[in-house]
Amino acid sequence: MGAFRFAASFAILAVNASICVADEPDFYKGKQVSLILSAGEGGGYTNYARVFAPYFSAHLPGHPTIVVQNMPGGGGIRAMNQLANNMPKDGTALGLVHSSVPFAPLYGVKAANFDPRQMTWVGSLAVASAMCVAWGKSGIANFDDLKKREFIVGGSGAGSQMETLPTMLNRMFGTKIKIISGYKGGNDVFLAMERGEVHGRCGGLVSSIRSTRPEWFPKKMINVPIQIALERSSLFPDVPAIVEFAKDEQVRNVLELVLSPQAMDRPIVGPGGIPPERVAMLRKAFHDGMNDPAFIVDAGKQNLEIEEVSGERLAQVIARAYSMPPEIVRIANESMNLTGSNLD
């Protein structure tokens, strides 16, 4: 009798599971999905979200309405905390976040109340090599200038690349970059450059500039003194990558860790706990949307640099970073001045 009960119970569970899977295609029908952006309005994140959202929806069964919500603050940590701790864990709340944010807990940032290894990584819209850009009239043209003259850049919080990367350059390579914090996002820093409030900006930039200031590069309105990357970009073959100035293997390892976010520019993430079947559905819709010919055309019209990175790959990048030796993490942490940061 006991064996019969067990078999019957197992059969009921199997039926329920099959019903759950069968219902998955209808889950999003008539629903609204929140896409939380960790940046302010008007910048590159907003452009990417608004262009991609219709295609993401079109390839999700049920075609939910995707509502883009800007939630800047703390270099992107505010949005990530909200997503991880306060949003539904059913696939109706996702985020398009700063690529540096998932690494904040690794460096002990006090305000980062999440574990990226437990979150749901859907995919990334691009990869990016970071760089510093200087307004043409600033007098900053090359890497030597960064070591000889004060270079004033804007930032949006201690957890963002706009602040961690120039801090790292100062501490590891002797540059003289001064950071003016408090801007809501990258677009506000671009406006500050145009107004003459700051000389420039450091951080992931090419896609943002091409989508919001497409005339800057062709008209040579800005200079690129250094690429904060592990190799030179084909877009700027004459501008050195910072790894070329690494003095030893330890510095190169630190740079690998610090620059891990470049492999996942514009990542889309959800809270942990989303049912596996729904995660698979989201990842498939992301893949299909990224490869939709109409999206590729629209992205080109908006000057958006796109390169698909799978959710599985994002999880691998994060796992590798969190497995780095403590000494490498410590040096990277100190070089970016993240230890004990308490962001708003």
Secondary structure, DSSP 4 states (H G I P E B T S, - for coil): -HHHHHHHHHHHHHHHHHHHHHHGGGTTTT-EEEEEESS-TTSHHHHHHHHHHHHHHHHSTT-PEEEEEE---GGGHHHHHHHHHHS-SSSSEEEE--TTGGGTGGGT-TT----GGGSEEEEEEE---EEEEEEGGG---SHHHHHHS-EEEE-S-TTSHHHHHHHHHHHHH---EEEE---SSHHHHHHHHHHTS-SEEEEE-HHHHHHH-TTTTTTT-EEEEEEESSS--TTSTTSPBGGGG--SHHHHHHHHHHTGGGGGEEEEEE-TT--HHHHHHHHHHHHHHHT-HHHHHHHHHTT-----EEHHHHHHHHHHHHTS-HHHHHHHHHHHT-TT----
